Amino acid sequence: MNRIILIGNGFDLAHDLKTSYKDFIKDFWKKQTIDYNNQATSLEGMKWFNKNNVFFEFSILPPPPLKENFYKTQKISYKNKFLEVITDEFENKNWVDIEEHYNVHLQEIVHGSIKARKYWRVDWLNRDFEIIKKLLETYLKDEVIINDEKKFLDKIKNIIFSKFVLDDFTQVGVETIIDEEYHKLRQINERTDYQSINNLSETTFYLLRNLDGNNIPINKEEIRKILIKKTTFSQDFHLLPRQILFLNFNYTNTENRYYKYDFFKDKTEGFKKEIQIEKDTIHIHGELMNDKNPIIFGYGDEIANEYKAIEKMNDNRFLENIKSIRYLETDNYKRLLNFINSDNYQIFIMGHSCGLSDRTLLNTLFEHENCVSIKVFYHQETETRDNYSDVVRNISRNFNNKATMREKVVNKQYCESLI
């Protein structure tokens, strides 16, 4: 049994990195305000253009210094129309909303909708979107370099390397765990020197003594009873994944703090010498400062009927920012498929909203026959409010088979907040 740590922007936020969409857009306008104030006294009522004249122009007579971000004024004439859209009500937006806005405008162009007031050509939309993408990459580079304090959270570490809990799994998952524990004990029993294994667990001694005293094979039903009924022996099973995959949707590498952690370095209890966990990382949307894995920022819901209309345009410009096309530029997606095809797996969702902009990939992960558990580690917004229900509703949109969803998604009673 394996485990996927599915990482979204909330994971970075939990480590005090200012990488939210709100952080990005507020920083952008703060810099524009400072730049304007530095020039305002010499403008003498002329139009002020921001750097490179690619975003907007600002006209006011006379031009006084501004004490706050001037996106709130009515004096701006936007040249980058996508900036205008994503600035509007940015306090309530996340990255998934920005990608959704791109898709909405793309659809309006495809259908020639009267709503397409801002864009009549896909070239213009792609141009403006590319400028925002470059701004984002620059901002994140600066943010990571300046504010990356290598914060390490024990709670997240303990979650990542936690034991399997049978209540979290589908029936197929439960049977897989029981089978795996049975075969582990069989392998130990076949070693004639099993009593000399370092700190052999009490459970193992119990079962092996039973085997020696009664001259019968190890009983799988005995293991089932111990694990499902949670007897006093159940705590002695280590129940850990063979492999952990950090599937990072961010452009940062915050997960590396846990990837490098040696969970068993100072462990002595149980038969830890028998345990080895392999770890791997896939930055599915690319990485900062890595030309071999460029960042992917766009839309990824090719399941929707609307996507067929895009393909029928027979114009590659409309596919420029479709994620599934971009995935083919690296081997990341292929590596992910190899992982999920190799064994049953559990998914831990950490800081990912599971919105529609990643629907194609998430549908592949969630509905795969090897996926036997999806557990949400939600954001505790206030003492009485969290986002568990919002994330689960988003998860449901990534399922075609709702009965399967209800079996795989762990109910809130067994979930907890990320921090």
Buried (B, 14 or more C-beta within 10 A) or exposed (E): BBBBBBBBBBBBBBBEBBBBBEBBBBBBBEBBBEEBBEEBEEBEEEEBBBEEEBBBBBBBEEBEEBEEBBBEEEEBEBBBBBBBBBBEEBEEBBBBBBBBBBBBBBBBBBEEEEEBEBBEEBEBBBEBBBBBBEBBBEBBBEBBEEEBEEEEBEEBBEBBBBEBBBEBBBEBBBBBBBBBBBEBBEEBBEEEEBEEBEEBBEBBBBBBEEBEEEEEEBBBEBBBBBBBEEEEBBBBBBBBBBBBBBBBBBBBBBBEBBBEEEBBEEEEEBBBEBBEBEBEBBBBBBBBEEEEBBBBBBBBBBBBEBBEBBEEBEEEEBBBBBBBBBBEEBEBBEBBEEBBEEBBBBBBBBBBBBBBBBBBBBBBBBBBEBBBBBBBBBBBEEEEEBBBEBBBEBBBBBBEEEEBBEBBBBEEEEBBBBB
